[in-house]
Amino acid sequence: MKHPDDDELFNRLEAEMAADPAADAGADVVDLDKARSVREKSADSDAPARDAGSADSAPGELGEESDDPGRRVMVDQSATASAGPGYLGRLAAAKRRDVLPLWLRSLAELRTVTRWVARHYVHTTAYHALRSPVYAARLTMQAPTGLARLVGGTMRWVADREGEPVRLAAVRREDAAEYLKLSRQRDGRVRLRTLVAVLALFIGVGAALALYVLAPDWLQAVSVGALLLAFGSAGRKADAPVIHRAVEVPKATKLTSDIVLRALGALGIPAINQAQGKGRDGFEFTAPITRDGPGWRAEGNLPFGVTVTDVIERRERLASGLRRPLGCVWPEAVSNEHTGRLVLWVGDQDLKSAPKPAWPLLKSGTVDLFKATPYGTDQRGRWVAVTLMFIAGVIGAIPRMGKTFLLRLLLLIAALDPRAELHTYDMKGTGDLDPVGEAVSHRHGVGEEDETIQYALNDFRALREELRRRTKVIRSLPRDICPESKVTSQLADKRSLGLHPIVIGVDECQVLFEHPEHGKEFEEIATDLVKRGPATGIVLLLATQRPDAKSLPTGISANAGARWCLKVMGQTENDMVLGTSSYKRGVRATMFAWGDKGLHYFVGEGSDARIVSGTFIDAPGAVAVAARARTVREKAGLLSGYALGEAPETAAGPAYDLLADVAAVVAEKEERVWNERIASRLAELRPDVYAGWKGENVTSALKPHGIKTRDVAGTTDDGTRTTRRGIARADLLKAIAERNEKPGAA
């Protein structure tokens, strides 16, 4: 409804506009299309329109530069502007796909594929060759049925039975002309087919008589056999095949873009659901979906703001959306791309049940620890190698997931290098490391009894002294022989230098580090071996089912370069083994199922975390491999220690009590004393034990006993007042008192 005051309002506005002639002064009628065109050209830095201006543009807006700070700046270039780097730049940064597949570029992969194909066809041939008499008997029994079917089919063909329904339809319609036409056609076909059948019968009978009279016996037998097989094949039943499959090839659904998009849409990620709700895909494929080993590979970009970690967190939903077992679905990130680049690999079979190639070292071969050695396979069935030198390693998992088997596998690899000296400790006490320890180990201990703990402690002390000796040897070598100040394979071959590899494997290492009396000393020595050992040829491998701060002290876990993490229950345990923030980056050993025995994340070899299925070597297999390693060592004259039945040598020199000696050289009136003065006094007290000690030696020796160093003020020999590191006598007396209160303390 029109308001009664509308006419008055419009009349008033019209009068005001007509009465103000200045309102139209200098005003122009603007062509909007032309203005937009000029504005787009002005946004292009290469276009001359910015300098040329426009008749419709005001100064300082579109046609020319302006000093007006409020002027709108065009930040998005037009579609005609070049996007990104130039042609040569794009070519330089282009990612070229492999011309040859991996199995053709790698000799090991080619051998593996060739063995798989050869085993498949050899097995198929042998399977059917063994059952060929059964197949022949079945076909012979079905030959009468096949002959009857052949005769009946021939009679129906001669009588033109296939055209009978059409003729009957003409009769039902009472179409006389159509019926007569079809009848004449049938009569012609029957005459021709009868002639062909009679000729074929005479030719067949004549050929049979000729074979019977003229052909040798073997040709007659072959001919009769061929006829029986042909008749038997014709008489077979559809639900009872004569020949069965020799190999059940897994039938996996081909991965298509529709299946991938459907699965991603089922994850419940808002950005993907919103995109698909608007008719878009919600995932940008950057490469065609292709076969990659025994599975399919899809790669692409997730929507903005969605990361690969978001998908990994929903791996179970993803497997449900793909309608595949959980062990077949493996989403991964691309390390050299943005966090939204997803690689989805979907295997044909569950990883834990898929056939795995035989370990190359199971029956023959030796190892050079300075080179990579295969120890497991990835999801695609490709070998993953590990170089045991120059590393310290940590293995973590909950019980019954294959942690000890993995440690034993790594120790078997070390045992196959005859130069390596093995120190193995099974603190769980079940004897899982006995196949290695009893066959080749220089030192071997089982259980957590006091004797074993003391045995291990003496060995660790000897290893620390060996570490110090090796550093001096390496430092004394000429640069042309040892240019990088670390042990090499060539130096390890020189027995006179004593720089052979030393591999220490401890299962359930928390028993050592949590020992009430010697735990601190074990921790200190192990930390030193982890930090300085790799460069000197000493490798420390620790396995625990309790990956926490007590079982894996931070000084060890922070410096171990190789990590093997089987299934763990939480984020804390995951990051303790694999490194801080691994869980947030999507490297989550919590996603492994209870049945994924031996499946783990491996961090090492200079690459990101990889999922690996360790080679399973059972106890008899481990015994066989260790026996072969012992034979090689015996021939080389390198078997020593526990494997030969030798007891460890006792430490030279008299027994001593460090705390008692320190208390003896620190007078009662000295409340605090410098460590360097304690070192010099100890050297005077027991030159055969403390000779060469300095202040830092006193600091490291007292640390396992809980005595901390502090800043101590004092006077030097020349009377200068200064502050240096030292200890308080009260702390020393407290440590002695606490030790004496413990049962069995020395």
TAURZI-V692984 format. One line per field, one symbol per residue. burial: 1 if it has 16 or more other ideal C-beta (glycine too) atoms within 10 Angstrom, else 0. Layout:
burial->???
This chain:
burial->00000000000000000000000000000000000001111111001011001101100011100000000000000000000000000000000000000010000010011000000000000000000000000110011001100000000001010000001001000000001001000100100000000000000000000000000000000000000110110111000001000000000000100011101111101001101100001110000010011111111101100111111111101110110101111111100000011111111111110101101010000010110011111111111101111111111111001111111111111111111111111111000111111111111111110001101110110111011001001100000001000010001100001011111111111111101011111111111111111111111111111110001110011011011111110000111111100110111110110001111111110000111111101000111011011101100001101110000000000000001011101100010111111111111000001100101011101101101010010000000000010111101100110000000000
